[in-house]
């Protein structure tokens, strides 16, 4: 049976205007629960959700130099980039 761990989502890059978050914002997320309502913008939380589950289960990412981390962009064309990593 797969052991799911909590993950940390951290904003690592801002390419445009984001009024909700700044670089360095970080949240601990349980694989089945979202953080407190309204804390993470839906523009990143929704695309991030499948990768939260993948990362929390220990799946390998597409990052050759960081296979335990997932980098996800928000839905804005000049949005934010978030790193998702397992919390041991």
N, C-alpha and C positions, 0 to 999 in steps of 0.2 A: 504494500500500500504506500502511496506517495505521501511524504511528509511535507506539508505546506508551512512555510515560514513567512513571517512578516517581511515586507519590503520597504525600502526607503526610496522615495521619489524626490529628486533634487533638481531644481532648475539650474542648468549649467550654461545656458546661452540665451541671450535676447537679441533677435535680429531686427526687430521692429518695435512698435509701440505695444506695450502690454500694461494695462492699468491695474491688473489683478495681482501680479507677482513681480518679484525682482530676483536677479541672479543670486543664488544661495538659499532661496526658500526651500525648505525640506519638510517632508511629511512622512510619517510612518503609517503604513497601510496594511491592515490584515487582508489576506488574499480574498476573503469573502465579504469584507466590509469596506465601505468607503469612509474616508475621514469625515469629520464633522461637516454637516451640510453647509455648503457655501464657502468652504475653505479653499478648495481647489476649483479653478474655473472649469466649467463643463467642456470648454474647447480643448482642453488637454486631458481631463479625466476620462471622457468617453473613449478617445482613441487609445488611451493608456490601459484600459481595463483588461483586454486579453493578454497584454504583456505583463501585467501585475500577476495574473494567474500563472503564466508561463515561468516567470522569474521565481515566484514563490515556490514552485514545484521543483526548482533546480534545473530547468531546461537550459540548454546552451543557446546563446544569442548568435547573431550573424557577425558580431565583432570579433575578428580573428585575434586581435591583441587584448581583448577584454571579453572573453566568452561568457563570463558570469554577469555582464551588465547589458542592459538594453537601453538604447537611446531613441527617444520618441519625440516627434515634433507635434506641436499643437496644430489646429486646423487653419490658422491664419497663414497666408502666403509669406508673411514676414513675421512669423511668430516666435515662439520659444522652443527650446530644446531641453528635454528632461532626461536625466539618467535614472534608471530603475535598477536597484541592486538588492539582493537578499540581505536581511539582517539576521546574523547568526546568534 
